[in-house]
Amino acid sequence: MLSLEFYKVLLFESVRWKHYLSKDVSLPVYALTVWLEIRPLQNCFVPSFTSKVTRTAFAALTGVEPKLGRRASFSLLFKDSRPLFKVCDKDSKPLTVNRDERLRARFSLLVENVPEIQLDSVVFKFSAVEFLARVQQVEVVDVSKLWLDLSRKFVVRFLTPTLLPVPGRGPLMKALGVRRRYRLLPDLPLALGLLVYDLKLQGVDLVSCTPGKVFKWGLKALAELDYRVKPVNVLYSVRGGVPVTERGFVGYVSYELLDLNSSMCDVLKRLMGYAVRFGLGKSRGIGFGHVEVNSLEAVSRM
């Protein structure tokens, strides 16, 4: 089991971290989130990881190529409440959708100037199939005002495979010739610490404390009450006839917030406000790590 001191040294109090803190990075000002309804205009197959359709819809609506790095997050297509992605197993089948089937998607951007959404709806082509994308809702929030009102007991649902890298593993895996290995158990303190680290690299001043402080406080203050989690292998793409896969986890964890009087509660609410728009973990820009957060009481009444 990895010790707290291991995380503290390798994750958040390294010389590399201090180096990045000193970088002069331009600061995004707004978080722009757009929710879409997307409908295929004929029965068709969709790609194994359907955020590619969302990215194409974004380009058609805005006239901007979706090459925005970590300052953007494009969700998968959702059918009802289920995200559409292909799991790698012997029984998996190609993903199909029906003509006029209503699918949902979302994209979020960090921007200094809010781009104009040129059209309320647009017809676009993906792989020779026409889709209709219609804007359902647009939200613009000053980054400093991102916030999620959390109850003392709440549930985090990891709807798409979540990839949590463990700092310090890189050299070990390289020496063994081992491909990427992510944590396959939810670790919200680690995920939040990694999020703060990444935001600092981007020059996004969402919270003023260090990743190490967030991690150490979360480890004490966030108690797991229940969980149901499973690892999944997901097919992201095929390149040169070779499948490109990732292994992460999906499911839910319910938490109890134990330290209600700490100023760190505000930090938690700010970070979770960001996470429900942009995701948690690695590759959230292409739809991994999509999370929803609800109060445990509300979930119990469903």
VENLIN-V499687 format. One line per field, one symbol per residue. ss: DSSP state (H for helix, E for strand, L for the rest). psi: psi as a letter, one per 40 degrees, with the letter a starting at -180 (. if undefined). Layout:
BEGIN
ss = ???
psi = ???
END
This chain:
BEGIN
ss = LLLHHHHHHHHHLLHHHHHHHLLLLLLLLEEEEEEEEEEELLLEELLLELHHHHHHHHHHHHLLLLLLHHHEEELLLEELLEELELELLLLLLLLEELLLLEEEEEEEEEELLLLLLLLLEEEEEELLEEEEEEEEEEEEEEHHHLLLLLLLEEEEEEEEEELELLLLHHHHHHHHLLLLLLELLLLHHHHHHHHHHHHHHHLLLLLLLLHHHHHHHHHHHEEEEEEEEEEEEEEEEEELLEEEEEEEEEEEEEEEELLLLLLHHHHHHHHHHHHHHHLLLLLHHHLLLLEEEEEHHHHHHL
psi = hhiddddddddefidddddddeighihidihhhhhihhhieihiiiidheeddddddddddeehhfgeaeeihhiiihhbehihihigideiiihiiihehhiiiiiiihidhhihhdidiihihhfehhihhhhdihhhhhdeehihhhidhihhhgdihhhhihhedddddddefhiihihehhgddddddddddddddefhgdieiiddddddddddehhhdiihiiiihhhdihhfehhhiihaiiaihiihhdgdeieedddddddddddedeiiaifedeeifhiihiiddddde.
END
